[in-house]
Amino acid sequence: MEQFAEYNHAIASLALWGLWMIALSLLSTRGRTPKDRAECGKPKRDYSNEAYRRERAFQNAIETSPGFLATTLAAILAGGAPLAVNIFASLFLLSRLIMAYVHIQTENQPMRSLFFGIGWLCIIGLALTALVAVFF
């Protein structure tokens, strides 16, 4: 579809985000042991436990998915500036990949927060890009 050709990076970011969610889902179940599980089956809260950090990385990705999907699609469908949409969507994906790596491999809260914040700023940028395209 030619009208979406200019948004190739944003569309690829959406597709890669879907694949990343599947990978995180599978990764989040590794390393759980009966002694580390709460009654609900999830790992007990313990940031020193990598299984808990994997679960949290996946849950955190789930929590940001609706905002990313909605604003990226809105920006594309509204005809937002393609360069801005592509940069925000690609940067969101990159920041979230880095955040998941930091979340799983370390207990570095400031780095997790930094990349979480970058992701949210990208979502805000996508929303503003869509709104500018619609109203101006």
N, C-alpha and C positions, 0 to 999 in steps of 0.2 A: 504494500500500500504506500504509494508515493507520498501522501500527505504526512506520513509519520517518519519518512526517511531521515529527516534532520535530527530526529530524537533517538538515533541508533544507540548511543551510549546509555541513555536513560532506560530504554527498553531492554538492553542487555543487562543493565544493573538490576532491573526487576526480575529477569529470568535467573540471574546468578543468585539473587537474594533467595528465591525459591529453592534453588539447589542447596544453598548454604543452610537454610532452615532444615532441610532433610538431613544434611550431614550433622548439624548440631543435635538434632533429635536423636540420631543413632549414637552419637558420642555421649550424650547426656545419660545414657543407661549403663555405660561401662563403669566397672569398678565398684558397683554397689554391693555391699555385703549385708547380711541380715543384722549384724550388730550395729551397723551405721545407719540403718533405716528407721524412720519414724513409723508410726502405725499406718500412715497413709501410703507407705511404700517409697516415699521420697527420701533422699539422704537427710540426716539430721543436720541442723545448722552448725557448721563447723568449717570456717574458711581455711583451716589447715588441711582439710580433706579435699583432694583434687576431684573426687566424685561429686562432692557438694558444689564445687566451683563450676564443674561442667554443667550440672543441672541448672545453676543460677545463670550461666551464660546463655543457655537455651531459653530459659524463662524470660530473661531480659530481652532477648531477640524477639520473642513472641510479643512482648509488651510494646515494642517499637514498630512492629510490622504494620499495624493498621495505619498509623500516621504516615509512614513512608509510602505505602501503597496508595493511599488516598490522595496525598499531595502530589505524588509523581504523576498519577493518572490524570488528576485535575489539571496540572500544569501542561501536560501533553495535549489533552482534549481541548483546553482553552486556547491553545496556540501560543503558549508562553515562549519567551525568547529561548530558542533551542540551545544556545551556548550555555545559558544559565541553568536550564533544566538538566542538561547533560552533566555539567560540572557538579551541581548539587547532588544529583542521583549517584554519580560515580564516587564522589567524595563521601557520601553517606555509606555506601557499600564498603569502601576502603576503611573508613573509620570504624565501622562495626566489625569488620574482619580483624582489625588490629585489637579492638576492645575485647573480642572473644579470646584471642590469643593471650592477651595480658590477663584477662579474668581467669582463664584456665591454668596458665603456667605460673602465675605469681599471686601474691596477696597484696599487690601494689594498688591500694584504693585510689590514690591521686591520679594514677595513669588511667585506671578504669573510668574515673569520673571525667577526665579530660576527653577521652574518646567518646564517651557517652554524650557529653556536651556538644562535641563537634557534630555528632549524628543529629541531635535535636536542632542545632542551628541550621543544618541542611534541610530538615523537614520544614522549619520556619521559612527558609529561603524559597523552597518549592511552593509553599502556600502563598507567599507574597508574589512570586512570579505568576502563579495562576490568577490571583486577584488582580494584579496589574493588567494582565491580558484580558480579563473579563470587563473591568471597569474603565480602562483608559485606552 
